[in-house]
Amino acid sequence: KAAFPYAETMIWETRLVHEFMLQQPGQSQIILETDKEVAESVFNFLNTRFVGRTFLWPSRVTFERYILPRSDSVIITSLLTQTPHQKVEDIPTPKLEKILVDIFSDEDIFYIFHGEEMIHIFETAFERYQVSQKSLFRYAERRKVGSKIRSFIKQQTKIQLIRP
């Protein structure tokens, strides 16, 4: 934040999703979302401190070859506007609704959460927490996966939606 005081950022760890999973991954990644215009500068800045552990918009191949084998890699992606977020100890972090939509929609970075695991993640998250369906679907529309995520929830999970 000190190096890029005017850049919007949001940060979280994939470890947050582990509580909803059956198969526990052996590692976790740090997801840092920032303005697209400064993402490369943020990458260069962090790459000097976390050499070989910082990745900018990684592809699935990059993820499989270089990120998965290590723990605590830093993945830098673009931050969308109007994302569900909150501040935890003055640090901008995503709300659960955003995390669910992101792991659902980005199959390159979050492919280890897909398949049967995705069903379990959604069902457990909805069971344990009060997920705002309004916020979830509004953000899903921004990510252009609104109807896809709605179909997934209705057809593959036991979640009862408030608005079908």
Buried (B, 14 or more C-beta within 10 A) or exposed (E): EEEBEEBBBBBBEBBBBBEBBEEEBEBBBBBBBBBEEBBEBBBEBBBEEEEEBBBBBBEEEBBBEBBBEEBEBBBBBEBBEEBBBEEEEEEBBBBBBBBBBBBBBBEEBBBBBEEEBBBBBBBBBBEEEEBBBEBBBBBBBBBEBBEEBBEBBEEEBEBEEEEE
